Amino acid sequence: MRCWIQKDTTKASFLKKLKQHFFDQYLFEVHEKNVNLYISPVVNFQLGQNWLDSDGPSLFQNTRGLYVNGELLKNFSFSSAFVENQARFSDYETNFITNHGEFYPNASSIQQNGVVPGGGRTKPFKDGGYDYAYAIGSFLYKPIENLEIRVGNAPSFIGSGYRSLILSDNSYQAPSLDVKYSFLKKWSYGARRTRLFNLIRKNAFSTVEGYYQPKASALHYITYDVTPKVTIGFFENAIWSMGDTITEKPTGLYYAPIPFLGLLQSENFSLYGFDATETVGEKVRFYQQFVLSGFKSQNMGFQLGVRFYDLLPNSMLQFEYNKVGTDLYTAEAPNMSYTHYNLPLAHPKGQGFDELIVRANISIKRFYGESKTVCYWLKNYNERILLPMNNESVEIEDVIVHQQFELGYRINPKINFCFFGRAVLRVSDIEPTQLLLHVGLSTNLFNSYNDY
């Protein structure tokens, strides 16, 4: 009789652990002395349709991958993800992806292999689809309490808004080194060195394909905690030329952790930014950004925003306004503009617009609902102006309304594994209206933007 009871207890214990890992924990966890390891699958399975185009092809996303993060000893941590994708996007997304594809040096008017924001360079897949893969990761080392050293290619985001006008995570991953030092309790200073690329194949190469044209980024910032609820920061990010050859490197001044050295070379491009956040009480946060690359209005931009938390239990309401000048991120030499992999480094829309964002979400246990409204006012807008080669393109004026609703159930909050249904209404003065309906399963571990 004891054997049967023991067997049932063992089986119940196994099923309980299996349920915990599926609904409440990472799929695989290891906790030993000085070691914590977490492994989770990365999936994004979606099916969709533009209901206003009954003859159009079905839309889909098929993403599979693996996410790993962990901690070793007391001062070393890491995270990494390897992801493979096949997808067919809506018309406006496909146009954007195609318009940011790579150039070939002897055919500057021809682009191939489009680029997916947050994804990467693509290859054709079936009829109108894309095949692309990416791998991201970073290592964080803290030799002492107030010093952080991070190495990797994981994207970064500066600011407290839905958008960032200084540095966003919508672009492709880039290899970088970050060093941050905190001092006098309220101050911190950081420097970041990043290798960027323009998707232009080089003329001279000895490999199967030519290398892409490189450039480099030198970011410096200093932040100050005025009070526990008020923080301000100043940023400078310079794009340094690396020439058109495989072996040329930036001047040695590039590696010095000192701001404003980028001004010493005329071909470089520099962006300057101010960021601030203020928390009022326990439920309201205000945030602002101001950026400039020159002293004319077309070389400036600003952001104003506010978030309200728990006006209803487990809810968030956000209002944000962004204004970006028509030449804010444009360098005199097209290949030195504020881009990486032909995608903007800051706002995914690029430059030359006003934008209003209203976001709201609420959770009831594991059920959630989200609404997002994005309105653009474009004036003398040129989507191709930031590309690294001169391309003739018509400037447009347009009003775009992007309305998205999503309802879902969080199967596993730990990895944000959700079953969801989504509706997107896209209205433009000069493009056909689209009504996109999607249903899917996704581990939402990384930000993804489709509202450019």
C-alpha angles and dihedrals in degrees: 000000000000092000092057092049091049092049093051091047092052092049092048091049091052093049090048092053091046090052091048092053093047098044108023112017143038113286091247127022134175122192115181134143108305091350130097118170129180127186127184136168118246114219137164113174114173138164121191149157140202099238092198091060107054092175094050123106122265117263124229146166122205111183125168128171150122130258122200130180134162152153128239122194112330102300109038129077136160143182133192141172134192115196136180121194143187119180148158113209136198121273097262092047092047091051091052093047093048094047090057097051127126125283128223115220097233095045107043093169093056123081128187138178103031124224124241114213108249089004116066148229113344142212123209116270123191116310109347095336134123135227117202141150137193141183124204133178146146141196122214121199125183108187090174133014098261100039126079126184118188126183126181144072102271113135121253134213126204118201143027100264135093086252130037122211091191106047128344137186096233094094129079120284117268132193110256146164120217127190121183125182124189120202142168089021094270104049134076132177125195141182128195128190118195135179110222133186139209110213094240117124114230120241096226118056140137097201130082090271131019120259120253120256108266132215131168137230127214113192124186127178141170123196132191129196101218089183132346086272102038125066130173130186140186122208138189123186120182125190109215125202119241095181127233100286129091096238104041116111133190117270115275090256087073091072096052110104091228124115126234096029088116088073090070092075118061096210093057124099123219132195124192125199145183122202129184138172130189126187117206114198114319101304110044131068125179121195137181141183131190122187136177141173095183140002100264122095092245089059094055139075139176142192131208121184147156134195126201118201128202099356078145118021111284094000139129130198121189135185120186134173124193128185117186123185121234094248103029097118099025120113124202089246108054093221091059098057122125097275144107125202086001090297126113114262092214125025111018091224091060113217144320105065149090117234135193120193127190117182131176134172138170135186129206107188102306097338117095141180129199136186126189127182120187120181122186127193108196122194122176085348119174115187092193100047094099095051114116096243130056108264127174110234134161118248111232141198115213146149116222126189117191113186120181131181125184132182122183153144123243104225091182118014092189092070095019091243105175142178107212149168119211136189123193124188112193117188124180135169093228105027131063115269114254130202109192122190121189136175124188157128119256144167098217098204096138134043115257125189126203099154100087 
